[in-house]
Amino acid sequence: KSIKIYLQRIWYKDIIKEQDPYPILAQALVDENENLTYEKDTQKIKAQLHDPATQNIILFVHGIIGDSSDKPKLLRRGQRTSNSQTKQLHSIYDLALTFDYDSLSVPIIQSAKDLKRQLEEDLGLQAGHGKTVHIVAHSMGGLISRWYLEKLGGDKIVSHFIQVGSPNLGSPWTKAYDMFSWGLGFAINFIPLPPVIKQITSFLGKGKKNIEINVKAMQPDSEFYKQLNDENAGPTIPYTIVTGKTALIPRENSRQHAFSKKFLQRFKGKSYTAIDTMFFIKGSDAIVSVPSIQGVPGDRGLMTVVAPVGCDHFTYFNSVDGVEGLGAVLFGLFGEEG
């Protein structure tokens, strides 16, 4: 899906010479059967956003691999049952937004600036708006969101930040192709995909250096991390950190667990950095180590680090344990522990 966005941008910019449609801030509409549709008309979204009846807003930001399409379905999957009555997260939030962007060739900092522009300028969401705004950001999306919140004044707009599987101290993956290889292997084992996807992935990984830009930024010693995690880093609004750990994947998903373990062994021992030690010794979600996910600097009093859940990097929003973990966090923000 991230490759699709990248190729769409090439198509618009270099082939048909039209305006690049990304990034896209859209309204996500998920019906009871988890069918997802988007409203992309900025004026319509703006009208609903500023409607007095719209009080609780959730924004999903995807990571380096994928797009937003699976994230809003959490609002139907996350449920609580009390007194024989089932309540979905869908009933709590009045408006769900998604931010889709080119995660491969657009730098993290630029995407953060784009997010700010679309939220504050295009939609007119300004400080003092009086609404509840939650960001749920996965993987690299958590870094984009942190930059927006900590460097660009987003803490004046957002009420609570839920970060999911984000590499706050970096990731040992040194090439985009390695991560695509992981994602491709996962897809081949668990999702039927046409063989041409493998060919496209290989082409991009070997032939297009510009898609490595954010993978390089997520190396632990990168200039990006020096700036992100400087002495002024950390939350000024509440953060909740959600961590996946492959070792906790339930036995009934043993095939998935075995795949994760086998794939990781391919990369073990290639380097001996501290992050690699954390990645293999202290556990990970197969892409990011537990210490890296939980390594947001700053005021720990504003951070809630929930106990790790049994999922890998790709299943926070669709595995039983991942959905339960995220659901517990979001219901809990509204005082519904359940």
C-alpha positions in Angstrom: 0.0 0.0 0.0 2.9 2.4 0.7 4.3 1.4 -2.7 1.0 2.2 -4.3 1.0 5.7 -2.8 4.6 6.2 -4.0 3.8 5.0 -7.6 0.6 7.2 -7.7 2.7 10.2 -6.9 5.1 9.3 -9.7 2.2 8.9 -12.1 0.7 12.3 -11.3 4.0 14.2 -11.2 6.1 12.6 -13.9 3.7 11.0 -16.3 0.4 12.9 -16.5 1.8 16.1 -15.1 -1.0 16.8 -12.8 -1.2 18.0 -9.2 0.1 15.3 -6.7 -2.9 14.3 -4.6 -0.9 13.5 -1.5 -0.9 14.0 1.4 -4.6 13.4 1.9 -6.4 14.3 5.1 -9.8 12.6 4.9 -12.8 11.6 6.9 -13.1 7.8 7.4 -16.6 6.2 7.4 -16.7 2.6 8.6 -20.1 0.8 8.4 -21.1 -2.2 10.6 -19.6 -4.6 8.2 -16.2 -2.8 8.3 -16.6 -1.4 4.8 -14.5 1.7 4.7 -15.2 4.8 2.5 -13.5 8.2 2.5 -14.9 11.7 2.4 -12.1 13.8 0.8 -13.9 17.1 0.2 -12.2 19.5 2.6 -15.2 21.8 2.9 -17.5 19.0 3.9 -15.0 17.7 6.5 -14.5 21.2 7.8 -18.2 21.8 8.2 -18.6 18.6 10.2 -15.5 19.3 12.3 -16.8 22.7 13.3 -20.4 21.5 14.0 -21.1 22.0 17.7 -22.3 18.4 17.8 -18.8 17.1 16.9 -16.9 16.9 20.1 -14.8 13.8 20.1 -12.4 13.5 17.1 -9.9 10.7 16.3 -7.1 11.0 13.8 -5.2 7.9 12.4 -1.7 8.3 11.0 -0.2 5.2 9.3 3.5 4.1 9.3 6.2 3.6 6.7 4.6 0.3 5.4 1.0 0.6 4.5 -1.7 3.2 4.4 -4.6 4.3 6.7 -7.1 1.8 5.3 -7.1 -0.7 8.2 -6.7 1.7 11.1 -10.2 3.3 11.3 -11.8 -0.2 11.4 -10.6 -0.3 14.9 -13.7 1.8 15.7 -15.9 -1.2 14.8 -13.5 -3.9 16.2 -12.9 -2.2 19.6 -15.9 -3.2 21.8 -17.0 -3.3 25.4 -19.9 -5.4 26.7 -21.7 -4.4 29.9 -25.1 -5.6 31.2 -25.5 -7.5 27.9 -25.1 -4.3 26.0 -22.2 -4.1 23.4 -20.6 -0.7 22.8 -18.2 0.1 20.0 -15.6 2.8 19.9 -17.5 4.0 16.9 -20.2 5.3 19.2 -17.7 7.4 21.2 -16.1 9.4 18.4 -18.1 11.9 16.4 -15.5 12.2 13.6 -12.7 9.9 12.4 -9.9 11.4 10.2 -7.0 9.7 8.4 -3.8 11.2 7.2 -2.3 9.4 4.2 1.1 10.5 2.9 4.1 9.2 0.9 6.1 7.4 3.6 8.9 6.4 1.3 10.2 9.5 -0.4 8.9 12.4 1.7 11.0 13.2 4.8 9.4 12.7 8.2 9.7 16.4 9.1 8.0 17.5 5.9 5.1 15.1 6.5 4.7 16.6 10.0 4.5 20.1 8.4 1.9 18.8 6.0 -0.1 17.4 8.8 0.0 20.7 10.6 -1.0 22.6 7.5 -4.0 20.4 6.7 -5.3 20.3 10.2 -4.8 23.9 11.1 -5.0 25.8 7.9 -7.1 23.7 5.6 -9.6 22.5 8.3 -9.2 25.5 10.5 -8.6 23.5 13.7 -6.9 26.2 15.9 -5.8 26.4 19.5 -8.7 26.8 21.9 -11.1 24.9 19.7 -12.8 23.3 22.8 -13.0 19.7 21.3 -11.3 16.5 22.3 -8.8 15.4 19.6 -6.9 12.1 19.9 -4.1 11.0 17.5 -3.5 7.3 17.1 -0.3 6.9 15.1 1.4 3.7 14.1 5.1 3.1 13.5 6.8 6.0 11.6 3.5 7.9 11.9 4.3 8.2 15.6 7.5 10.1 14.8 5.6 12.4 12.4 3.1 13.0 15.1 5.7 13.6 17.8 7.4 16.2 15.6 4.1 17.9 15.0 3.3 17.9 18.7 6.7 18.7 20.1 8.2 20.9 17.5 5.3 22.5 15.6 2.9 23.4 18.3 0.5 20.5 17.8 0.1 20.1 21.5 -2.1 23.2 21.4 -4.5 21.2 19.1 -4.4 17.6 20.3 -5.7 16.4 23.6 -4.1 12.9 23.9 -1.5 11.1 21.7 -1.6 7.3 21.4 1.6 6.0 19.8 1.6 2.4 18.5 4.8 0.5 17.8 6.9 3.6 17.0 10.8 3.5 16.8 11.4 6.4 19.3 15.1 5.3 19.6 15.5 4.0 16.1 15.2 0.6 14.4 18.0 -1.8 13.2 16.5 -2.1 9.7 19.0 -0.5 7.4 17.3 -0.8 4.1 13.7 -0.3 2.9 14.0 -3.5 0.9 14.6 -5.4 4.2 11.4 -4.1 5.6 9.5 -4.6 2.4 10.9 -8.1 2.3 9.4 -8.7 5.8 6.1 -7.2 4.7 6.1 -9.3 1.5 6.9 -12.5 3.4 4.1 -11.8 5.9 1.7 -11.1 3.0 2.7 -14.2 1.1 2.2 -16.3 4.3 -1.0 -14.8 5.5 -2.6 -12.7 2.7 -3.1 -13.8 -0.9 -1.4 -11.3 -3.2 -0.5 -11.4 -6.9 3.1 -12.4 -7.7 3.7 -9.0 -9.5 3.9 -7.4 -6.0 7.2 -9.2 -5.4 8.6 -7.9 -8.6 7.6 -4.3 -7.8 9.0 -4.6 -4.3 12.3 -5.9 -5.6 12.5 -3.1 -8.2 11.9 -0.4 -5.6 14.2 -1.8 -3.0 17.2 -2.2 -5.4 16.7 0.6 -7.9 15.2 3.6 -6.1 17.5 5.1 -3.5 15.1 7.9 -2.6 12.7 5.4 -0.9 15.5 4.8 1.7 15.3 8.4 3.0 13.1 7.7 6.0 14.7 4.3 6.8 18.0 6.2 7.1 16.4 8.8 9.2 15.2 6.0 11.6 18.8 4.8 12.2 19.5 5.3 16.0 22.4 7.8 15.4 20.7 9.8 12.6 20.5 13.6 12.7 16.7 13.3 12.8 16.8 11.6 16.2 19.3 14.1 17.5 16.8 16.8 16.8 13.7 14.8 17.8 15.1 13.6 21.1 17.0 16.8 22.1 16.9 18.4 25.6 13.5 19.9 24.8 11.9 16.7 23.7 9.0 15.0 25.4 5.3 15.4 25.9 3.4 18.5 27.1 0.1 16.6 26.7 -0.6 13.0 27.8 1.0 10.3 25.8 0.0 6.6 25.8 2.6 4.1 24.4 1.3 0.8 23.0 3.9 -1.9 22.5 3.7 -5.2 20.6 5.8 -8.2 21.5 6.1 -11.2 19.2 7.0 -13.5 22.2 3.5 -12.9 23.6 1.6 -13.9 20.4 -1.0 -16.5 21.6 -0.4 -20.1 20.9 -3.4 -20.3 18.6 -1.4 -18.0 16.3 1.7 -20.1 16.5 2.1 -20.1 12.8 2.4 -16.4 12.8 4.8 -16.5 15.8 7.0 -19.1 14.0 7.1 -17.0 10.9 8.3 -14.0 12.9 11.0 -15.9 14.6 12.3 -17.5 11.4 12.4 -14.2 9.5 14.2 -12.4 12.3 17.0 -14.9 12.4 17.9 -13.9 8.9 19.0 -10.5 10.2 20.4 -11.5 13.6 24.1 -10.9 14.0 24.5 -8.6 11.0 25.6 -5.8 13.3 26.3 -5.4 17.0 24.8 -2.0 17.9 23.0 -1.4 21.2 19.7 -1.2 19.3 20.3 -4.7 17.9 20.9 -6.0 21.4 17.6 -4.5 22.6 15.9 -5.8 19.5 16.8 -9.4 20.0 17.4 -9.7 23.7 14.7 -7.5 25.2 12.0 -8.3 22.7 10.4 -6.5 19.8 7.3 -6.4 17.6 9.6 -7.8 14.8 10.3 -4.3 13.4 10.9 -2.2 16.5 12.4 -3.2 19.8 10.4 -2.8 23.1 13.0 -0.3 24.5 12.8 1.8 21.4 9.0 1.8 21.4 8.9 2.8 25.0 11.9 5.2 24.7 10.1 8.6 24.5 12.2 11.0 26.5 10.8 13.7 28.8 8.3 13.9 31.6 7.3 10.4 32.5 4.4 11.8 34.5 2.7 12.6 31.2 3.3 9.1 29.7 1.4 5.9 30.2 3.3 2.9 29.0 0.8 0.0 28.8 1.8 -3.6 29.2 3.0 -5.2 25.9 0.4 -7.0 23.8 0.8 -10.2 21.8 1.1 -9.0 18.3 3.7 -8.0 15.7 4.2 -4.8 13.9 1.6 -5.5 11.3 -1.2 -6.7 13.5 -1.8 -4.0 16.1 -5.1 -3.1 14.4 -6.4 -6.5 13.4 -5.3 -9.2 15.8 -7.3 -10.1 18.9 -4.7 -9.0 21.4 -3.8 -5.8 19.4 -7.4 -4.7 19.1 -8.1 -5.4 22.8 -5.1 -3.5 23.9 -5.9 -0.5 21.8 -9.6 -0.7 22.6 -8.7 -0.7 26.4 -6.6 2.5 25.9 -9.3 4.4 24.0 -12.2 3.3 26.1 -10.2 4.2 29.2 -9.7 7.8 28.0 -13.4 8.2 28.4 -13.5 6.5 31.7 -14.8 3.2 30.4 -12.4 0.6 31.7 -14.8 -2.3 31.1 
